[in-house]
Amino acid sequence: MPFHASWVASGHGRFIQQMDEERKTFVKKIMRFLPMLTIVLWFSVTASSVCAKAWVSQSRLLNHAGESYATAQDPSYQNYDLALREYMVHRINKRFGIVLDPKIYSGFDLLEIEALFKCKKKEEPFDIFLKIFPKHP
Protein backbone atom coordinates (compact mmCIF):
# COMPACT_ATOMS: atom_id res chain seq x y z
CA MET A 1 0.00 0.00 0.00
CA PRO A 2 1.62 3.25 -1.05
CA PHE A 3 1.90 6.17 1.36
CA HIS A 4 0.24 9.33 0.18
CA ALA A 5 1.23 12.73 1.42
CA SER A 6 -2.34 13.49 2.44
CA TRP A 7 -2.55 10.33 4.53
CA VAL A 8 0.73 11.15 6.32
CA ALA A 9 -0.34 14.74 6.83
CA SER A 10 -3.72 13.76 8.25
CA GLY A 11 -2.11 11.22 10.59
CA HIS A 12 0.40 13.78 11.68
CA GLY A 13 -2.39 16.27 12.21
CA ARG A 14 -4.27 13.84 14.46
CA PHE A 15 -1.07 13.17 16.37
CA ILE A 16 -0.52 16.89 16.94
CA GLN A 17 -4.16 17.36 17.94
CA GLN A 18 -3.87 14.45 20.40
CA MET A 19 -0.66 15.94 21.85
CA ASP A 20 -2.40 19.31 22.28
CA GLU A 21 -5.29 17.66 24.13
CA GLU A 22 -2.88 15.75 26.38
CA ARG A 23 -0.96 18.95 27.08
CA LYS A 24 -4.19 20.80 27.96
CA THR A 25 -5.23 17.96 30.26
CA PHE A 26 -1.82 18.01 31.92
CA VAL A 27 -2.00 21.77 32.44
CA LYS A 28 -5.49 21.42 33.96
CA LYS A 29 -4.20 18.78 36.38
CA ILE A 30 -1.33 21.03 37.40
CA MET A 31 -3.67 23.97 37.89
CA ARG A 32 -5.81 21.83 40.22
CA PHE A 33 -2.83 20.44 42.09
CA LEU A 34 -0.92 23.73 42.54
CA PRO A 35 -3.37 25.40 44.98
CA MET A 36 -3.55 22.24 47.09
CA LEU A 37 0.24 22.04 47.16
CA THR A 38 0.45 25.69 48.18
CA ILE A 39 -2.01 25.16 51.03
CA VAL A 40 -0.17 22.07 52.27
CA LEU A 41 3.17 23.87 52.18
CA TRP A 42 1.73 26.89 53.99
CA PHE A 43 0.31 24.70 56.78
CA SER A 44 3.55 22.77 57.13
CA VAL A 45 5.62 25.96 57.40
CA THR A 46 3.19 27.44 59.92
CA ALA A 47 3.05 24.26 61.97
CA SER A 48 6.82 23.87 61.94
CA SER A 49 7.33 27.42 63.21
CA VAL A 50 4.84 26.89 66.04
CA CYS A 51 6.41 23.55 66.94
CA ALA A 52 9.87 25.08 66.78
CA LYS A 53 8.93 27.69 69.39
CA ALA A 54 7.56 25.01 71.70
CA TRP A 55 10.57 22.80 71.03
CA VAL A 56 13.04 25.57 71.86
CA SER A 57 11.43 26.24 75.24
CA GLN A 58 11.13 22.51 75.94
CA SER A 59 14.75 21.87 74.98
CA ARG A 60 15.82 24.74 77.25
CA LEU A 61 13.98 22.98 80.03
CA LEU A 62 15.47 19.57 79.21
CA ASN A 63 18.99 21.00 79.37
CA HIS A 64 18.59 20.88 83.17
CA ALA A 65 17.53 17.23 83.34
CA GLY A 66 19.45 15.23 85.91
CA GLU A 67 20.91 18.23 87.70
CA SER A 68 20.65 18.71 91.44
CA TYR A 69 20.71 22.05 93.23
CA ALA A 70 21.96 23.02 96.67
CA THR A 71 19.51 25.86 97.29
CA ALA A 72 16.81 27.87 95.56
CA GLN A 73 19.34 30.71 95.28
CA ASP A 74 21.64 28.57 93.14
CA PRO A 75 22.00 30.36 89.75
CA SER A 76 21.56 27.12 87.80
CA TYR A 77 18.34 26.41 89.75
CA GLN A 78 17.07 29.89 88.93
CA ASN A 79 17.79 29.26 85.23
CA TYR A 80 15.91 25.97 85.47
CA ASP A 81 12.96 27.59 87.24
CA LEU A 82 12.81 30.37 84.63
CA ALA A 83 12.84 27.84 81.79
CA LEU A 84 10.12 25.82 83.57
CA ARG A 85 8.02 28.94 84.10
CA GLU A 86 8.25 30.00 80.46
CA TYR A 87 7.44 26.50 79.23
CA MET A 88 4.48 26.06 81.56
CA VAL A 89 3.05 29.51 80.76
CA HIS A 90 3.25 28.65 77.06
CA ARG A 91 1.63 25.26 77.63
CA ILE A 92 -1.20 26.66 79.79
CA ASN A 93 -1.86 29.40 77.26
CA LYS A 94 -1.93 26.88 74.41
CA ARG A 95 -4.20 24.40 76.18
CA PHE A 96 -6.56 26.64 78.18
CA GLY A 97 -6.21 30.06 76.55
CA ILE A 98 -5.16 31.67 79.84
CA VAL A 99 -2.21 34.05 79.67
CA LEU A 100 -0.17 33.99 82.87
CA ASP A 101 2.90 36.02 83.76
CA PRO A 102 5.93 33.75 84.32
CA LYS A 103 7.33 36.24 86.85
CA ILE A 104 4.34 35.93 89.20
CA TYR A 105 4.22 32.16 89.81
CA SER A 106 7.00 29.67 90.46
CA GLY A 107 7.56 26.82 88.03
CA PHE A 108 6.13 24.27 90.45
CA ASP A 109 3.09 26.47 91.14
CA LEU A 110 2.46 26.54 87.39
CA LEU A 111 2.63 22.73 87.30
CA GLU A 112 -0.02 22.58 90.03
CA ILE A 113 -2.13 25.26 88.32
CA GLU A 114 -2.12 23.24 85.11
CA ALA A 115 -3.16 20.10 87.01
CA LEU A 116 -6.04 21.97 88.66
CA PHE A 117 -7.15 23.45 85.34
CA LYS A 118 -7.31 19.94 83.91
CA CYS A 119 -9.62 18.83 86.75
CA LYS A 120 -11.88 21.89 86.95
CA LYS A 121 -15.53 21.78 85.97
CA LYS A 122 -16.75 23.80 82.99
CA GLU A 123 -18.77 26.23 85.10
CA GLU A 124 -15.88 26.97 87.48
CA PRO A 125 -13.87 30.09 86.67
CA PHE A 126 -10.09 29.91 86.42
CA ASP A 127 -9.66 32.72 88.98
CA ILE A 128 -10.71 30.45 91.85
CA PHE A 129 -7.66 28.28 91.28
CA LEU A 130 -5.27 31.17 90.73
CA LYS A 131 -6.17 32.70 94.13
CA ILE A 132 -4.84 29.59 95.87
CA PHE A 133 -1.24 30.30 94.88
CA PRO A 134 0.91 33.07 96.34
CA LYS A 135 2.26 35.54 93.83
CA HIS A 136 6.03 36.00 93.71
CA PRO A 137 7.00 39.36 92.24
N, C-alpha and C positions, 0 to 999 in steps of 0.2 A: 504494500500500500504506500503510495508516494505521499510525502509530506508537502502540504501546500502552505504557503506563507500565511494565508488567512487562518488556517487551522492553528498554526503555531502562535499567531498573534492573538487569536481568541483564547487559547489556552493560557497564554502568558497574561492576558488581561484578567482572566478569572483568578489566576494565581495572585496577581497584584491586588485585586479586589478582596480576596480572602485574607491576604496579609494586612490590608488596611482595616478590615473588620476585626482581626485578631489584635491589632495594635490598639484600636479604639476600646475593645473589651479590656485589654490590659491596663490602659490608662484609667478606665472607669473603676477597675478593681483597686488601683493605686489610690485614686481619689477617695474611695470609701475607706481604705485602710489607713491613710495618712492622718485623718483627724483622730482615729482611735489610738494610733501610735503616739500622737502628740499628747493626748489625755493621759495615757499610761505613763509616759515619760515624766509629765508634769507631776502626777501623783507620786511617782517613785522618788523624784528629787525632793518634793515637799516632805514626804515621809522620812527620807534619809536625813534631812536637816533637823527634823524634830527628834528623831532617834539619836542623832549625833549629840544634840544638846543634853539629852537625858543620859547618854552613855558617858559624856565627859564628866558630869557631876557624879555619876555612879562610880566611874573609874577613880575619880579623886577620893571618893569614900573608900574604895577597896584598896587604895594604896596604904591604908592604915591597918589592914587586916593582920592579925597576929601580934600586934604591938601591945605592950603593957605600959602603964603610966604610973608614976609615983604619986602624983597629986593632980588635982584639977587645975592647978596653976602651971603645970608642965606645958611648955609651948607646943610640943607635938600633940598633947591632948587637946589643946585649944584649937589647933588646926583640924584635928579629927572632928571635934564637936562642931566647928564651923561648916565643914564639908557635910556632916550629917544633917545639920540644920537646913542648909541649902537644898540638899537632896530631898529631905522630907517635905519642905515647903513646896517644892516643885511637884512632888508626888501627890500631896494633898490637894493642891490646886488643880492638877490634872484629873484626879479622880472625883473630887467633890465640888470643885468650882469655888473653893474658899481660898482667898488670898491671905496668907499669914506673913507676918514680918519675922524673918529668921533671927533678928536681934532680940526679940521679945521672949521667946521660949527656948529652952534648952533642947538639944537634940533628942534626949530621952523623953522629955515632955511631948515633943512632936510625935514620937513613936506611940505614946499612950493616947494622944489626941486622935491620931489616925485609927487606932484600935477602937476607940469609943465611937468615932464617926461611922465605922463599919457596923457597929451594933445598934446604933440609934434607930428609933422608929421614925417613920416619914413625917409625922406631925410634930416631932420634937425639933425645936430650933437648935442650930449649932452653938449659939451663944451660951446655952446652959452648960455645955461641956467645956467651953473655953474659960468660964469663970472659975472652974475647979483649980486651974493651974496658975501658980504665981508668975507674974511677969518679971523678967530679968532685963533691965535696961542696958 
